[in-house]
């Protein structure tokens, strides 16, 4: 005979999916525009950026870390790619001008994100700086560099080829959705099918035991933060492409949405437990919630209150589950 406790344990595995279903059901009853095809594609385009950030954040949180800098890294990498594709790079010392196509500008932007994330990991592992403090510092540094890079002004008119990344369609599906799907598939394979993924979970579960087992803690953590930075850059390129403009203040509070998606998706803030697909569901829940509140004409101020309460509830549930285990 199946006990109530077993029922609850079984349903807890699908809590994010259940929450998404209930949320969609309620919003479809409250707004006739919610389940339209146009709105569904709009939601998927909007959540694509947060899912990219959330995937990287999941890898970080699985090691019992946190990354508060992804929003600022997103803005800086978007600005770098936009500048290169629009104006190229002039090296006055060598009297040299280097032009960049969309693909090469994107690769440079992702490389910048990787390096900034790697620097986060290096600071955390080399100097034993708490992840919260190290990434908070990078949040400020990257935002400041973005303002210096852009002069505080947006970079516009990036060209049709670059804009296609964020606004184009391929086989009837928006390009941001394709990009996000590729990111998610790679991340799932990385975490589930490779030694690197097993090392991530081992570090979050018990770092001391992982070290004694021969896991290179420093290398894994640096790689995790580097990947998070690179995925923030991917999100920045999508945002910049969609707007056809690199905004100096892009990505503000995006790190909070990413953390919310990770927690709502069932990843433990203590590390070692969670999944990439959980973060994807969490990102979709956040996107659906934002979209629904807009359709219902809820004040932006109340939207922040609701989102904060949802995050708090998710953390409370996470802590309650941890105590039961």
Steps between C-alpha positions, in 0.01 A plus 500: 500500500639836393524737793432874497870564553585302187238694306652828614851378423396397149314824429795706628705372203251668269423809707635742238299336222187500715553865594542594131182314403295665776642844416418459130149375582426797726638757255310346208178541697580859595622618159375388159824619340727276707478177300517659157778380270653846477517532878649152548782581256543835672544327837753255357701785345494690829606205715784399267739751658412404856535131421852559363590679822322238712687210343832663589368592844392140558853372444629760747236428764558125469853566631343690794597834344313804368558746217359851537695640205317339206277802432797737477704253293200472267500878447875525446523213252201629306664843480834353387339296221286794391801733484708255298226425249417869457838673516766230499815538704762766439850435636664842484833372633541275195309732264266209436124465459331162547149449367264244651210310350205393719644153572847621599350779714281243676796271565698787653203589723470141622877486559476815715222339705707183540801701624296702749341181635840334517627798699211451744598136545869585534427760768279257692743207487834681516422751774215313677265794446137401566312466168242757612769764557711417193209507257349807665828678432492381137143628473626850575821467295327372186225761523758774537700373202178488297435867575859590410485293180174656379543845653157447655330507158335213308666352192239479223450380141683168517389365163249243378735202534565571867131575564405160355643331811237654724210564261534243222313172453631163383266214406212690660677542836662822631880500495532576876306179569738300278803651673358427845410142403859437386634646826267281707581181308874555538461579871288188563759280329778675690340447841359151445743324268849630577750472788497879522129495580548234767778710652266801519247300701772349716641840595157632594414188695820484704800704388742336743401151390529604135852632559603177674359308203742679269268764354683818399277741693668815372484401135135395513388817677690725262346321204151528649526875550657540153205314344257720696676809363492367143127422525439849638674628186269287284203656681648845445536440126136385477380809688715735293387336177131517591520869582739577212679700766750446782363676806747593778240408765405167343477202732408688816363252760531213249710311751200498737277343235767240429536410868121487531475262204768275647334483843146460363636221278600301808876559516616518860688815600715275717635333187513145369132462412313627199492481122524711188148405392372616838655841432336504156160439658575765761591749227179427314298545821661840559434598137138384510446683829647825360296469182179423684537794736551731202193362322297554817621862518659448841714793612875449442551570870265218598673276247822538698314416822346187350832383354673554834234298682535216248878492555454501877247217481735294282788544747276407795394180318865423421602538865204293618596217264861517622388461862282199412796330332 
